[in-house]
Amino acid sequence: MERHKSIGIFDSGVGGLSIAEAINELLPEENLVYFADIEFSPYGNKSTEIIEKRSKEIVKFLISQNCKLVVVACNTATVNSISNLRAETSIPIIGVEPI
């Protein structure tokens, strides 16, 4: 992976900080950019269309911040938007989903 670029992480709030901490422990040499979407939190009561749109906006922002990949650290965003994000983005998108 390119070391001069960051790993972007987003969640609808601060719950994804535990994921960011785990990434930092595993990859301490990597720079992380964390986006806590407090303005639109919680995602659980939003429609799929709103979650998809907001997730695309956040990923676009993280890419503009020189992120080389994005971790969707939100279960609701993963379920509702991960497929579209992966199809529409040229960087890797990792979600919190079963393997």
Z-matrix of the N, CA and C atoms (Angstrom, degrees):
N
C 1 1.448
C 2 1.525 1 109.66
N 3 1.299 2 114.88 1 152.55
C 4 1.452 3 120.05 2 -179.26
C 5 1.528 4 109.69 3 -75.67
N 6 1.315 5 116.55 4 120.92
C 7 1.463 6 120.78 5 -175.71
C 8 1.520 7 113.26 6 -74.95
N 9 1.329 8 118.76 7 -22.74
C 10 1.452 9 120.11 8 -179.27
C 11 1.526 10 112.64 9 -79.60
N 12 1.309 11 116.54 10 -7.84
C 13 1.457 12 120.98 11 177.07
C 14 1.528 13 108.79 12 -105.28
N 15 1.322 14 114.94 13 159.90
C 16 1.463 15 120.72 14 -175.68
C 17 1.522 16 112.07 15 -101.30
N 18 1.316 17 114.71 16 167.14
C 19 1.457 18 122.80 17 169.37
C 20 1.522 19 106.36 18 -99.97
N 21 1.323 20 116.54 19 121.99
C 22 1.460 21 121.35 20 178.09
C 23 1.510 22 110.08 21 -91.65
N 24 1.325 23 115.33 22 141.76
C 25 1.469 24 121.44 23 179.38
C 26 1.517 25 106.78 24 -135.39
N 27 1.349 26 116.93 25 133.93
C 28 1.460 27 116.95 26 173.34
C 29 1.513 28 111.84 27 -137.39
N 30 1.321 29 112.58 28 151.50
C 31 1.451 30 123.02 29 178.53
C 32 1.516 31 106.95 30 -146.84
N 33 1.318 32 116.40 31 165.21
C 34 1.455 33 120.14 32 177.81
C 35 1.530 34 111.49 33 -75.13
N 36 1.306 35 117.01 34 -3.13
C 37 1.459 36 121.51 35 179.43
C 38 1.508 37 109.82 36 -166.38
N 39 1.318 38 115.71 37 -133.92
C 40 1.463 39 120.02 38 -176.40
C 41 1.527 40 113.15 39 -106.40
N 42 1.318 41 117.87 40 -0.11
C 43 1.456 42 121.18 41 -179.33
C 44 1.513 43 113.24 42 -60.67
N 45 1.311 44 117.00 43 -29.55
C 46 1.455 45 121.34 44 179.92
C 47 1.519 46 113.63 45 -75.30
N 48 1.318 47 116.85 46 -3.63
C 49 1.466 48 119.04 47 178.31
C 50 1.524 49 111.48 48 -61.59
N 51 1.328 50 117.71 49 -30.55
C 52 1.464 51 119.63 50 177.72
C 53 1.530 52 110.08 51 -66.49
N 54 1.320 53 117.05 52 -34.36
C 55 1.465 54 120.69 53 175.62
C 56 1.517 55 109.78 54 -68.83
N 57 1.325 56 116.96 55 -42.03
C 58 1.467 57 120.84 56 177.49
C 59 1.525 58 110.68 57 -61.24
N 60 1.323 59 116.84 58 -41.03
C 61 1.468 60 120.42 59 178.03
C 62 1.525 61 111.28 60 -63.17
N 63 1.326 62 117.20 61 -40.74
C 64 1.468 63 120.72 62 179.20
C 65 1.528 64 110.82 63 -65.83
N 66 1.323 65 116.80 64 -41.07
C 67 1.471 66 120.17 65 177.24
C 68 1.519 67 109.58 66 -62.98
N 69 1.319 68 116.51 67 -43.20
C 70 1.464 69 120.45 68 179.87
C 71 1.531 70 111.53 69 -62.39
N 72 1.323 71 117.39 70 -37.21
C 73 1.471 72 120.68 71 177.94
C 74 1.525 73 111.29 72 -68.08
N 75 1.338 74 116.44 73 -40.74
C 76 1.464 75 120.71 74 -179.02
C 77 1.528 76 112.74 75 -75.94
N 78 1.323 77 116.06 76 -33.93
C 79 1.464 78 121.60 77 -175.00
C 80 1.536 79 109.99 78 -131.08
N 81 1.320 80 117.77 79 65.54
C 82 1.470 81 120.43 80 -173.69
C 83 1.527 82 114.37 81 -63.38
N 84 1.320 83 117.55 82 -18.85
C 85 1.458 84 120.63 83 -179.00
C 86 1.529 85 112.30 84 -83.10
N 87 1.314 86 117.54 85 -9.01
C 88 1.469 87 121.94 86 -178.39
C 89 1.525 88 111.58 87 -86.70
N 90 1.324 89 115.75 88 145.34
C 91 1.462 90 121.89 89 172.19
C 92 1.523 91 108.18 90 -87.57
N 93 1.323 92 116.30 91 138.72
C 94 1.456 93 121.47 92 179.70
C 95 1.523 94 109.94 93 -116.98
N 96 1.337 95 115.38 94 142.97
C 97 1.460 96 122.29 95 172.41
C 98 1.519 97 105.76 96 -121.37
N 99 1.340 98 116.65 97 118.52
C 100 1.464 99 121.42 98 -177.11
C 101 1.523 100 109.57 99 -108.77
N 102 1.318 101 116.77 100 128.79
C 103 1.457 102 122.55 101 178.44
C 104 1.523 103 108.01 102 -116.05
N 105 1.330 104 116.48 103 110.32
C 106 1.468 105 122.39 104 176.40
C 107 1.525 106 107.31 105 -97.67
N 108 1.306 107 117.36 106 110.40
C 109 1.465 108 121.69 107 -174.87
C 110 1.529 109 111.54 108 -84.36
N 111 1.304 110 115.08 109 62.26
C 112 1.469 111 121.77 110 -178.36
C 113 1.531 112 111.80 111 -60.13
N 114 1.332 113 116.67 112 -35.01
C 115 1.467 114 121.18 113 -177.33
C 116 1.529 115 112.33 114 -59.22
N 117 1.350 116 117.74 115 -36.87
C 118 1.458 117 121.26 116 -176.75
C 119 1.523 118 113.13 117 -105.47
N 120 1.316 119 117.43 118 5.69
C 121 1.455 120 122.32 119 -179.15
C 122 1.532 121 110.18 120 -75.66
N 123 1.313 122 117.73 121 143.44
C 124 1.466 123 129.42 122 -1.39
C 125 1.525 124 110.90 123 -85.39
N 126 1.314 125 115.93 124 154.05
C 127 1.463 126 121.28 125 178.32
C 128 1.524 127 111.81 126 -80.35
N 129 1.320 128 117.16 127 -23.30
C 130 1.461 129 121.51 128 -173.23
C 131 1.513 130 115.35 129 -57.90
N 132 1.327 131 118.08 130 -25.38
C 133 1.456 132 120.32 131 -179.13
C 134 1.534 133 112.74 132 -102.19
N 135 1.353 134 116.19 133 12.89
C 136 1.467 135 121.34 134 -179.68
C 137 1.532 136 109.56 135 -101.40
N 138 1.334 137 115.18 136 155.22
C 139 1.468 138 120.22 137 177.77
C 140 1.528 139 110.21 138 -73.04
N 141 1.318 140 115.60 139 159.53
C 142 1.460 141 121.29 140 177.06
C 143 1.521 142 110.54 141 -56.29
N 144 1.325 143 117.12 142 -41.28
C 145 1.464 144 120.96 143 -178.69
C 146 1.524 145 111.31 144 -61.81
N 147 1.306 146 117.70 145 -42.45
C 148 1.466 147 121.17 146 179.59
C 149 1.522 148 110.22 147 -66.83
N 150 1.321 149 117.11 148 -42.70
C 151 1.474 150 120.67 149 179.73
C 152 1.524 151 110.46 150 -64.28
N 153 1.331 152 116.98 151 -43.26
C 154 1.468 153 120.15 152 177.99
C 155 1.522 154 111.03 153 -60.56
N 156 1.317 155 117.00 154 -46.93
C 157 1.472 156 121.16 155 -178.97
C 158 1.520 157 110.73 156 -62.11
N 159 1.308 158 116.13 157 -46.89
C 160 1.473 159 119.76 158 -178.64
C 161 1.525 160 110.80 159 -65.35
N 162 1.310 161 118.01 160 -41.34
C 163 1.461 162 121.48 161 178.98
C 164 1.527 163 110.85 162 -61.53
N 165 1.324 164 117.54 163 -42.19
C 166 1.468 165 121.14 164 177.48
C 167 1.529 166 110.49 165 -61.21
N 168 1.343 167 116.63 166 -42.22
C 169 1.464 168 120.35 167 179.65
C 170 1.528 169 111.04 168 -62.65
N 171 1.313 170 116.53 169 -42.21
C 172 1.465 171 120.76 170 -179.22
C 173 1.523 172 110.84 171 -67.43
N 174 1.325 173 117.35 172 -43.75
C 175 1.466 174 120.20 173 178.24
C 176 1.527 175 109.94 174 -62.16
N 177 1.315 176 117.12 175 -42.18
C 178 1.471 177 120.67 176 176.93
C 179 1.531 178 110.22 177 -58.68
N 180 1.334 179 116.82 178 -43.57
C 181 1.460 180 120.83 179 177.83
C 182 1.528 181 110.88 180 -61.94
N 183 1.333 182 117.01 181 -46.55
C 184 1.465 183 120.39 182 -179.27
C 185 1.526 184 111.61 183 -62.98
N 186 1.309 185 117.29 184 -37.37
C 187 1.464 186 119.83 185 175.48
C 188 1.528 187 109.90 186 -63.75
N 189 1.328 188 117.09 187 -39.39
C 190 1.474 189 120.21 188 178.00
C 191 1.524 190 112.04 189 -65.54
N 192 1.343 191 116.12 190 -19.41
C 193 1.461 192 121.47 191 177.28
C 194 1.530 193 111.38 192 -91.55
N 195 1.320 194 116.27 193 14.99
C 196 1.461 195 123.82 194 175.11
C 197 1.535 196 112.89 195 72.13
N 198 1.328 197 116.05 196 35.68
C 199 1.465 198 119.69 197 176.86
C 200 1.522 199 109.92 198 -84.38
N 201 1.325 200 115.26 199 138.71
C 202 1.463 201 121.86 200 -179.07
C 203 1.516 202 112.76 201 -93.97
N 204 1.323 203 116.33 202 -16.18
C 205 1.458 204 122.61 203 174.10
C 206 1.518 205 107.49 204 -158.74
N 207 1.329 206 115.02 205 160.55
C 208 1.466 207 120.53 206 -179.13
C 209 1.522 208 109.26 207 -128.41
N 210 1.325 209 115.15 208 134.37
C 211 1.459 210 122.37 209 173.16
C 212 1.523 211 107.26 210 -104.09
N 213 1.330 212 116.05 211 120.17
C 214 1.459 213 121.66 212 175.33
C 215 1.525 214 105.36 213 -87.72
N 216 1.335 215 116.19 214 99.52
C 217 1.462 216 121.85 215 -173.27
C 218 1.524 217 111.96 216 -91.36
N 219 1.306 218 116.27 217 23.38
C 220 1.463 219 122.69 218 -178.01
C 221 1.528 220 108.36 219 -122.43
N 222 1.320 221 116.24 220 123.30
C 223 1.467 222 120.25 221 179.22
C 224 1.522 223 111.89 222 -58.64
N 225 1.320 224 117.22 223 -45.92
C 226 1.465 225 121.10 224 -176.74
C 227 1.520 226 111.12 225 -64.49
N 228 1.330 227 117.56 226 -43.53
C 229 1.471 228 120.64 227 178.41
C 230 1.521 229 110.46 228 -66.42
N 231 1.326 230 117.21 229 -37.40
C 232 1.461 231 120.39 230 178.64
C 233 1.527 232 109.92 231 -61.42
N 234 1.308 233 116.98 232 -50.94
C 235 1.468 234 121.46 233 -177.16
C 236 1.527 235 111.20 234 -62.56
N 237 1.330 236 116.80 235 -39.91
C 238 1.459 237 120.67 236 -172.36
C 239 1.523 238 115.54 237 -90.74
N 240 1.338 239 118.50 238 -16.77
C 241 1.464 240 117.02 239 -172.65
C 242 1.524 241 116.21 240 -139.51
N 243 1.320 242 119.15 241 -6.99
C 244 1.465 243 120.21 242 -171.61
C 245 1.531 244 112.66 243 -60.38
N 246 1.305 245 118.36 244 -40.80
C 247 1.473 246 120.55 245 -178.74
C 248 1.522 247 111.29 246 -62.26
N 249 1.320 248 116.72 247 -46.09
C 250 1.467 249 120.18 248 179.24
C 251 1.524 250 111.69 249 -67.05
N 252 1.318 251 117.12 250 -39.67
C 253 1.461 252 119.55 251 178.34
C 254 1.516 253 110.63 252 -60.65
N 255 1.305 254 116.62 253 -44.46
C 256 1.468 255 120.72 254 179.83
C 257 1.529 256 111.35 255 -64.79
N 258 1.317 257 116.57 256 -39.07
C 259 1.466 258 120.37 257 -178.15
C 260 1.522 259 112.14 258 -71.30
N 261 1.322 260 117.12 259 -28.57
C 262 1.461 261 120.91 260 -172.93
C 263 1.523 262 114.14 261 -104.90
N 264 1.328 263 117.77 262 3.70
C 265 1.457 264 121.11 263 -175.08
C 266 1.522 265 109.80 264 -124.99
N 267 1.308 266 115.06 265 143.30
C 268 1.467 267 119.09 266 -178.37
C 269 1.525 268 112.85 267 -89.66
N 270 1.329 269 117.95 268 -9.02
C 271 1.461 270 120.60 269 178.12
C 272 1.532 271 109.17 270 -100.77
N 273 1.327 272 117.82 271 159.62
C 274 1.471 273 119.76 272 177.61
C 275 1.534 274 112.05 273 -64.26
N 276 1.311 275 115.57 274 138.36
C 277 1.464 276 122.97 275 175.92
C 278 1.524 277 106.67 276 -119.84
N 279 1.323 278 116.26 277 121.47
C 280 1.460 279 122.40 278 -178.26
C 281 1.527 280 107.54 279 -112.62
N 282 1.307 281 116.75 280 130.18
C 283 1.448 282 120.99 281 179.45
C 284 1.504 283 112.23 282 -114.79
N 285 1.309 284 115.79 283 168.43
C 286 1.461 285 121.51 284 174.96
C 287 1.519 286 106.52 285 -91.65
N 288 1.330 287 114.01 286 86.28
C 289 1.456 288 120.73 287 -176.06
C 290 1.523 289 108.74 288 -140.65
N 291 1.314 290 116.69 289 155.69
C 292 1.466 291 118.34 290 178.85
C 293 1.525 292 111.01 291 -64.21
N 294 1.306 293 115.16 292 150.40
C 295 1.470 294 121.05 293 178.20
C 296 1.511 295 109.61 294 -84.32
